[in-house]
Amino acid sequence: MSVPSPCNGLCRINMRSGLCEGCLRTREEIGSWRMLPDPERQQLLLVLEQRKVTKND
């Protein structure tokens, strides 16, 4: 089963942080998503969860 993309359609790169304001991925992470195997996608989702926590602090 494929891990779904974290994209939520709010695609805008914050120039200061370099992160998408919708999904908190970098341009590199967005571009490589299709090529990542599921274990790496799952790992990236964990990283994104941590970014959400850090962003809200």
Secondary structure, DSSP 8 states (H G I E B T S, - for coil): --------S---B-TTT-BBTTT--BHHHHHHGGGS-HHHHHHHHHHHHHHHHHHT-
